[in-house]
Amino acid sequence: MKQKLLFLFLIITSLSSAQHSQDFAGNWFWKSPDGQNTMELELEYESQGSIKGNHCVIFSQGENTDCKRKNGNSFTINLVKIAEGVYDGTIESAVSYTSGKIRLQYIDSEKAIRFYLKEVPPGKFYMPKEAFLVR
């Protein structure tokens, strides 16, 4: 009887953890409610506890851009895991070449990530303060 209960517990535990797995790797997109601004993040795992990537933000229907595409080993986003589904780090503005602090959090119920600009980069930049990105 104990073996059956243990087996059942292991199956339930593995199924519940599979449902809550977060995969940040890939392309994520956001569009402002008025359609004037967009953001794309290209993310990949550097190791189990860190993510790197690049961003492209377009404001005012293309009048202002803050974009940097992958160029060799240069990345504008560097993140470290601080909790399950939560990464903190920096984002470098492609306009001013200064860094701000960001947080990415996986929202399992929405299958989305929340981008939050914790500290704005000095100088000129184009990024939303907060955005919910989807694949």
C-alpha positions as CSV (number, residue, x, y, z in Angstrom):
1,M,0.0,0.0,0.0
2,K,2.8,2.4,0.9
3,Q,4.5,1.7,-2.5
4,K,1.3,2.5,-4.4
5,L,0.9,5.8,-2.5
6,L,4.5,6.7,-3.1
7,F,4.1,5.9,-6.8
8,L,0.9,8.0,-7.0
9,F,2.7,10.9,-5.2
10,L,5.6,10.8,-7.7
11,I,3.3,10.9,-10.7
12,I,1.3,13.8,-9.4
13,T,4.4,15.7,-8.5
14,S,6.0,15.2,-11.9
15,L,2.8,16.2,-13.7
16,S,2.4,19.4,-11.7
17,S,6.0,20.5,-12.2
18,A,5.7,19.9,-15.9
19,Q,2.7,22.2,-16.1
20,H,4.6,25.0,-14.4
21,S,7.8,24.9,-16.5
22,Q,8.8,28.2,-17.8
23,D,10.8,28.6,-21.0
24,F,12.0,32.1,-21.6
25,A,14.0,31.2,-24.7
26,G,12.7,32.5,-28.0
27,N,11.1,35.6,-29.4
28,W,8.6,37.6,-27.3
29,F,6.4,40.4,-28.5
30,W,4.4,43.4,-27.1
31,K,2.3,46.0,-28.8
32,S,0.9,49.1,-26.9
33,P,-2.9,49.4,-26.7
34,D,-2.9,52.3,-29.1
35,G,-0.7,50.4,-31.6
36,Q,2.0,53.1,-31.6
37,N,4.7,51.2,-29.8
38,T,6.1,47.7,-30.1
39,M,8.8,45.7,-28.3
40,E,10.5,42.4,-29.3
41,L,12.9,40.4,-27.0
42,E,15.1,37.6,-28.4
43,L,16.1,35.5,-25.4
44,E,18.4,32.5,-24.9
45,Y,19.8,30.6,-22.0
46,E,23.4,31.2,-21.3
47,S,23.4,28.7,-18.5
48,Q,20.7,27.2,-16.2
49,G,20.6,30.3,-14.1
50,S,21.2,33.1,-16.6
51,I,19.6,34.5,-19.8
52,K,21.0,36.8,-22.4
53,G,19.4,38.4,-25.4
54,N,18.7,41.5,-27.5
55,H,15.8,43.9,-27.8
56,C,14.1,46.0,-30.4
57,V,11.7,48.7,-29.3
58,I,9.9,50.9,-31.8
59,F,8.0,54.0,-30.5
60,S,5.7,56.5,-32.3
61,Q,5.2,54.2,-35.3
62,G,8.9,54.0,-36.1
63,E,9.9,57.6,-35.4
64,N,12.0,56.4,-32.4
65,T,13.8,53.1,-32.2
66,D,16.0,51.4,-29.6
67,C,17.1,48.2,-31.3
68,K,20.1,46.0,-31.4
69,R,20.1,42.7,-33.1
70,K,22.4,39.8,-32.3
71,N,25.9,40.7,-33.4
72,G,28.5,38.1,-32.5
73,N,28.8,37.7,-28.7
74,S,27.3,41.2,-27.9
75,F,24.0,41.2,-26.1
76,T,21.9,44.1,-24.7
77,I,20.1,41.9,-22.1
78,N,21.8,40.0,-19.3
79,L,19.7,38.3,-16.6
80,V,20.3,36.1,-13.6
81,K,17.6,33.9,-12.0
82,I,16.5,35.2,-8.6
83,A,13.5,33.0,-8.0
84,E,11.5,30.4,-9.9
85,G,10.2,32.2,-13.1
86,V,11.9,35.5,-12.1
87,Y,15.1,37.0,-13.6
88,D,16.7,40.3,-12.8
89,G,19.5,42.1,-14.7
90,T,20.3,44.8,-17.1
91,I,19.3,46.1,-20.5
92,E,21.6,48.4,-22.6
93,S,19.9,51.1,-24.6
94,A,21.0,51.0,-28.2
95,V,20.4,54.8,-28.3
96,S,22.5,56.0,-25.4
97,Y,24.6,52.9,-24.8
98,T,23.8,53.1,-21.1
99,S,22.3,50.4,-19.0
100,G,19.1,50.2,-16.9
101,K,17.8,47.5,-14.5
102,I,15.0,45.2,-15.5
103,R,13.0,42.3,-14.2
104,L,11.4,39.5,-16.3
105,Q,8.8,37.4,-14.7
106,Y,7.0,34.4,-16.3
107,I,3.2,34.6,-15.8
108,D,2.1,31.0,-16.1
109,S,-1.7,31.7,-16.3
110,E,-1.1,34.0,-19.3
111,K,1.8,32.1,-20.9
112,A,3.5,35.5,-21.1
113,I,6.4,37.4,-19.5
114,R,6.2,40.6,-17.6
115,F,8.9,43.1,-18.5
116,Y,9.5,45.7,-15.8
117,L,12.0,48.6,-16.1
118,K,13.2,48.9,-12.5
119,E,15.8,51.6,-13.2
120,V,15.8,53.6,-16.4
121,P,19.1,53.9,-18.3
122,P,20.7,57.4,-18.1
123,G,20.3,59.5,-21.2
124,K,18.0,58.9,-24.2
125,F,16.2,55.6,-24.5
126,Y,12.9,54.2,-25.8
127,M,11.4,51.4,-23.6
128,P,8.1,50.9,-21.9
129,K,8.1,51.0,-18.1
130,E,6.1,47.8,-18.1
131,A,4.9,45.4,-20.8
132,F,3.4,41.9,-21.0
133,L,5.0,40.0,-23.9
134,V,3.7,36.9,-25.6
135,R,5.2,34.6,-28.2
